[in-house]
Amino acid sequence: MILNLAVRLGAALASPPRTLAAAESCTGGAFGAAVTDVPGSSAYFLGGVVAYSNASKVRDLGVPQSLIDAKGAVSEEVAVAMAEGAAARFGADIGVGITGIAGPGGAVPGKPVGTVYIAVAAGEVRLSNRFFLTGDRDAVRGQSVARALAAVLAVAESGKGGGT
């Protein structure tokens, strides 16, 4: 399923040609790995940042510390800021931000293990979703990658997000 989504995403990014960058936290680089499993992905995938710590989110993606303090690192607002930061850092047409709690620890009140936020920033378009995923750490991470690929694919197939 993940490879199929990544192949479809590559085709959607080809016409009109658009580029993609990623900001990953809970997926630890698995989104970028899935995208680059597709031969020829260097034509559209510019790169990614694994911003696992809050300091990295601030330093490497420009997420305001005040936003993390107010909303928490696992929040819609931070996911959107991560997506915007990835697009800006790499000069990509589309950025994706993924942040969540893969487990087994890390849950906080209102944010159980499996809480994941995925955001896509493409030009003026902002798409964000919250998911409550189930399973162990690997399952949550895998589901997060699949849902992030699907979110970027939805934006790419809509024709939004500019072009290079």
VEXKOLSE-71846 format. One line per field, with one value per residue (C-alpha): x, y negated, z; residue in three letters; residue number from 1. Coordinates in nm, 3 decimals. Layout:
<nodes>
u	c(X;...)
v	c(Y;...)
w	c(Z;...)
resn	c(ala;...)
resi	c(NUM;...)
</nodes>
This chain:
<nodes>
u	c(0.000;0.273;0.473;0.157;0.078;0.436;0.425;0.092;0.232;0.534;0.306;0.088;0.389;0.515;0.236;0.244;0.591;0.604;0.852;0.811;0.993;0.920;0.942;0.914;0.904;0.733;0.802;1.177;1.251;1.017;0.814;1.126;1.232;0.892;0.905;1.260;1.176;1.032;1.291;1.321;1.198;1.495;1.302;1.047;1.166;1.407;1.474;1.354;1.431;1.384;1.303;1.257;1.335;1.156;1.490;1.524;1.172;1.266;1.621;1.579;1.222;1.153;0.867;0.821;0.911;0.611;0.385;0.530;0.494;0.131;0.002;0.253;0.483;0.204;-0.058;-0.220;-0.052;0.296;0.233;0.134;0.440;0.659;0.509;0.562;0.916;1.003;0.872;1.063;1.388;1.407;1.229;0.965;0.620;0.469;0.574;0.445;0.472;0.422;0.420;0.275;0.311;0.414;0.450;0.473;0.531;0.480;0.106;-0.023;-0.378;-0.586;-0.311;-0.293;-0.038;-0.134;-0.222;-0.074;-0.110;-0.027;-0.024;0.042;0.141;0.123;0.121;-0.183;-0.333;-0.315;-0.449;-0.427;-0.567;-0.558;-0.555;-0.590;-0.401;-0.382;-0.121;0.239;0.507;0.581;0.211;0.155;0.457;0.354;-0.002;0.134;0.347;0.054;-0.175;0.088;0.142;-0.235;-0.263;0.013;-0.136;-0.476;-0.319;-0.103;-0.397;-0.603;-0.344;-0.278;0.061;0.208;0.470;0.832)
v	c(0.000;-0.250;-0.186;-0.216;-0.552;-0.671;-0.570;-0.750;-1.055;-1.062;-1.051;-1.330;-1.551;-1.502;-1.696;-1.983;-1.943;-2.020;-1.954;-1.814;-1.847;-1.680;-1.765;-1.450;-1.390;-1.067;-0.894;-0.944;-0.964;-0.684;-0.922;-1.029;-0.666;-0.573;-0.856;-0.771;-0.402;-0.514;-0.529;-0.881;-1.048;-1.284;-1.475;-1.591;-1.511;-1.782;-1.653;-1.631;-1.715;-1.471;-1.723;-1.488;-1.734;-2.061;-2.240;-2.096;-2.204;-2.559;-2.566;-2.366;-2.445;-2.786;-2.666;-2.939;-2.820;-3.017;-2.801;-2.480;-2.622;-2.720;-2.425;-2.145;-1.981;-1.738;-1.978;-2.089;-2.427;-2.279;-2.031;-2.321;-2.522;-2.218;-2.176;-2.545;-2.525;-2.225;-2.395;-2.715;-2.543;-2.340;-2.583;-2.318;-2.370;-2.137;-2.071;-1.802;-1.806;-1.497;-1.507;-1.263;-1.016;-0.676;-0.520;-0.322;-0.621;-0.992;-1.021;-1.333;-1.427;-1.470;-1.323;-0.945;-0.724;-0.715;-1.085;-1.212;-1.540;-1.561;-1.890;-1.984;-2.335;-2.411;-2.776;-2.924;-2.580;-2.434;-2.087;-1.937;-1.629;-1.471;-1.095;-0.857;-0.552;-0.213;0.056;0.065;-0.190;-0.041;-0.029;-0.393;-0.503;-0.300;-0.430;-0.784;-0.747;-0.607;-0.888;-1.153;-1.012;-1.015;-1.375;-1.499;-1.294;-1.459;-1.804;-1.704;-1.549;-1.862;-2.052;-2.294;-2.390;-2.577;-2.441;-2.494)
w	c(0.000;0.092;-0.224;-0.434;-0.275;-0.329;-0.698;-0.744;-0.569;-0.800;-1.104;-0.965;-0.896;-1.252;-1.423;-1.372;-1.230;-0.858;-0.582;-0.232;0.099;0.432;0.800;1.008;1.378;1.487;1.153;1.192;0.820;0.710;0.492;0.301;0.271;0.125;-0.129;-0.234;-0.277;-0.613;-0.892;-1.030;-0.710;-0.718;-0.987;-0.728;-0.374;-0.263;0.088;0.440;0.799;1.084;1.355;1.646;1.924;1.987;1.948;1.598;1.507;1.606;1.468;1.148;1.046;1.198;1.418;1.680;2.031;2.156;1.937;2.080;2.431;2.371;2.168;2.226;1.974;1.885;1.753;1.431;1.450;1.484;1.201;0.974;1.079;1.011;0.662;0.589;0.725;0.508;0.194;0.277;0.375;0.053;-0.180;-0.254;-0.398;-0.137;0.222;0.456;0.835;1.051;1.431;1.679;1.963;1.830;2.174;2.376;2.608;2.561;2.609;2.780;2.882;2.566;2.347;2.383;2.213;1.845;1.823;1.496;1.310;0.941;0.751;0.392;0.281;-0.090;-0.190;-0.018;0.050;0.400;0.472;0.818;0.986;1.330;1.360;1.651;1.527;1.693;1.728;1.840;1.755;1.413;1.326;1.425;1.224;0.919;0.930;0.966;0.654;0.455;0.566;0.492;0.143;0.089;0.210;-0.021;-0.304;-0.252;-0.281;-0.580;-0.765;-0.703;-0.910;-0.625;-0.494;-0.787;-1.016;-1.095)
resn	c(met;ile;leu;asn;leu;ala;val;arg;leu;gly;ala;ala;leu;ala;ser;pro;pro;arg;thr;leu;ala;ala;ala;glu;ser;cys;thr;gly;gly;ala;phe;gly;ala;ala;val;thr;asp;val;pro;gly;ser;ser;ala;tyr;phe;leu;gly;gly;val;val;ala;tyr;ser;asn;ala;ser;lys;val;arg;asp;leu;gly;val;pro;gln;ser;leu;ile;asp;ala;lys;gly;ala;val;ser;glu;glu;val;ala;val;ala;met;ala;glu;gly;ala;ala;ala;arg;phe;gly;ala;asp;ile;gly;val;gly;ile;thr;gly;ile;ala;gly;pro;gly;gly;ala;val;pro;gly;lys;pro;val;gly;thr;val;tyr;ile;ala;val;ala;ala;gly;glu;val;arg;leu;ser;asn;arg;phe;phe;leu;thr;gly;asp;arg;asp;ala;val;arg;gly;gln;ser;val;ala;arg;ala;leu;ala;ala;val;leu;ala;val;ala;glu;ser;gly;lys;gly;gly;gly;thr)
resi	c(1;2;3;4;5;6;7;8;9;10;11;12;13;14;15;16;17;18;19;20;21;22;23;24;25;26;27;28;29;30;31;32;33;34;35;36;37;38;39;40;41;42;43;44;45;46;47;48;49;50;51;52;53;54;55;56;57;58;59;60;61;62;63;64;65;66;67;68;69;70;71;72;73;74;75;76;77;78;79;80;81;82;83;84;85;86;87;88;89;90;91;92;93;94;95;96;97;98;99;100;101;102;103;104;105;106;107;108;109;110;111;112;113;114;115;116;117;118;119;120;121;122;123;124;125;126;127;128;129;130;131;132;133;134;135;136;137;138;139;140;141;142;143;144;145;146;147;148;149;150;151;152;153;154;155;156;157;158;159;160;161;162;163;164)
</nodes>
